[in-house]
């Protein structure tokens, strides 16, 4: 299960909504094409068909699909305990956390450790470049992303990976399970965590 954290509210969000297909631009109709006779068939198709018979890799794709291995859940690969920053911290102090722990994303929490936002090292660099002056004393909440996609610890990793690709995000905070409003951060699943799992633990069939 996924959640949207925005302005302190935790909204349960169906996976189908996050994976909703984006619209496809309308294309104009193509001009008419004459039919191809048997004597003038496309030689490329003939070669492709012949190659498919000779190529063992293409033959393998026609075989029945093998049963997939058991899925892996977020709590099995997430980084925990979590290094988080307070929304009351300055950009300079948060950058010091990035430098110390070599993370690329940090969840931002309030005094009760409830998730309120997330920030990346790129966000800080972009903000500093746009301001073109010393921004270290600015509060981190000026830079943070306030609408955060989070997931429960029992969410399948392959769904998290798909959501990350679809929304172009590099990390998903893992928050408390259940229907409560508890949005304390239990862990973080990043692209590095998924790649590390793929290399060291997961069978490739899991990601097909």
Secondary structure, 3 states (H helix, E strand, C coil): CEEEEECCEEEEECHHHHCCCCCCCCCCCCCCCCCCCHHHCCHHHHHHHHHHHHCHHHHHHCCCCCCCCCCCEHHHHCECCCCEEECCCEHHHHHHHHHHHCCCEEEEECCCCEEEEEEEHHHHHHHHHHHCCCCCCCEHHHCCECEEEEEECCCEHHHHHHHHHHHCCCEEEEECCCCCCCCEEEEEEEHHHHHHHHHHCCCHHHHC
